[in-house]
């Protein structure tokens, strides 16, 4: 995972974070995470040695609450109200760190991980790592074990992994299995709603070039959740494929308007999808290299398809 400073820049999502006022907080989080580095031999079970100590807050330091004021003018004497900035990383950040560590592991290391001890999240990230190395059958085996057992994990996006499983089956030239898997999920949904599975089916058929089935399922998804922007985006893609330019522009525009209620990271991702497709439709240009339904082309983003 590199040293603490490298990890701190990754957490801050800023290569110049060391020049910012919150650098020492990011560095502290990084040190805490390195203390809790998951152990592959134990199935990536987090161990917490608690050796990193929170940095001292100087009176003239920028307050860690994010107000931009000096600490003495803000939360001096009220440290407990900003303790989340100083204490242990949240479970979500720990989950991200585990994900990053797994993706940096060698296949030889992953092969030694006891599957019965690994968490559901660890298994899915291991599957993604095997997939990235071209080990598609191992990726499918691991992901299947999570989906089959319905293993619980608060940070596991089930709709994302359902879509990935079907997509990987197509990559393995097992399209019929992927189709049947999604149809079975629609009939007996687990941890997701039927409209979400319908959305996955629509994206699945779009990827296969089956516009007739894709249109059927995107309409089912839109009936289930007419306020979901990705449903309108998929509708726009279908109209785009058959060169119904005005209809595609209208669908993309509707998706854009519905994104207002999405969380920031989701809005950023959807904006990228919609703006590129909208520009092409306005210029009567065909779609090229359409992104998958819930991930960017690098396969790293985990974006839920639900409106809040």
Residue, then its C-alpha position, 0 to 999 in steps of 0.5 A: x500500500x506504500x507509505x503513510x504519505x502516499x496513502x494519505x494523498x490517496x485518501x484525500x484524492x489529491x496529489x498535492x494534499x500535503x500542501x493543504x491545511x488538513x494534511x496532518x489529519x489525512x496523514x493521521x488517518x493513513x497511519x491508523x489505517x496502516x495500523x489496521x492493515x488487513x492480514x491476507x493469511x487471516x482472510x483480510x480480517x482487520x487487526x487494530x494495534x492502535x499505535x498512531x496517536x491523533x495529532x495535537x491541534x494548535x490554537x492557530x491551526x485550521x479547525x478540523x471541522x472544516x469551517x476554515x476558521x482557526x481552532x481557537x475561534x471555532x471548536x477550542x474546548x469542544x474537541x469532542x464535537x470534532x472527534x470524528x476527525x481525530x479518532x479511528x477511520x470510519x468503517x467506510x474508509x476502512x472498507x476502501x483501504x481493504x479494497x485498495x490493499x486487495x487490488x495491490x496483492x499478487x495472485x500468489x497472495x490471494x491464492x493463499x487467502x482462506x475463503x471461509x474466513x474472508x468477508x463478503x466485501x473481501x471476496x468481491x474485491x478479490x474477484x475483481x482483482x482476479x478479473x483484472x488479471x484475466x482469471x475470469x473463472x476464478x472471479x466468477x467462482x468467488x463472486x458466485x459464492x457471495x451472491x449464492x450465500x447472500x452474505x451480508x455486508x453493509x458496504x456491499x452494493x448488491x445491485x453492482x455485483x449482480x450486474x458484474x456477475x452477468x457481465x463476466x458471464x458474457x465475457x466468459x462466452x456464457x451469455x445464456x447463463x448471464x441472461x438466465x441469472x438476471x431473469x431468475x433475480x428478477x423473479x426472486x430478487x435478493x437484497x434488490x428491488x425488481x426495477x433494479x434488476x430490470x435495469x440490469x437486464x436492459x443494460x445487459x441486452x444493450x451490451x448484446x445489441x438486442x434492442x427489442x429486449x432492452x426496450x422491454x426491460x428499460x420500460x419495466x425499470x421506468x415503471x418501477x422508478x420513473x424518477x431514476x436518472x439512469x433509467x432515462x439514460x438507458x432509454x436515451x441510449x436505445x433511442x440513440x442506437x436507432x438514430x432517433x436523435x430528438x428522442x435521445x436528446x429528450x431522454x438524456x436531458x431528463x436524466x440530467x434534470x433528475x440528477x439534482x437529487x443524487x449524491x455528489x459522487x453519483x452526480x459527477x459520474x452520471x454527469x460524465x455519462x450523460x454529457x458525453x452521450x447528449x453531445x453525440x446525440x445533438x451532433x447526430x453521432x453514434x455512441x462509441x464505447x458505451x460505459x457499463x451501467x454502474x461502473x466507469x471503464x476502469x471498473x473502480x467506481x461503485x455507484x448505486x442506481x437508486x435515487x435517494 
